């Protein structure tokens, strides 16, 4: 039986959030394509720019989740801050037109960042108590 600690749950949430961003990017790109076919060029370019931003944010969320779980394991604080920044950027940049998938992705990425923060906070508490 696998033990699910904060790091594994944060990794899973970060990956799922990143995939939701990518899925939202695909849906937004498809919506922009439909807008272009219907003759709404401005709406198509607007949707495609949103899709590009969502794809970049999804890629960053997956990258930082993976780095925080593997390479940056001893520097989980860096991964946590970067994941929280990605979620914050998604909420600020895409807030007016965010769909359900993008909102869920932002929430899951933010939760992943918070879970990655727990281990550095535990180490800091042990250091303070030991001193």
Secondary structure, DSSP 4 states (H G I P E B T S, - for coil): -----HHHHHHHHHHHHHHHHHHHHHHHHHHHHHHHHTT-HHHHHHHHHHHHHHHHHHHHHHHHHHHHHTTTGGGHHHHHHHHHHHHHHHHHHSGGG--HHHHHHHHHHHHHHHHHHHHHHHHHHHHHHH-
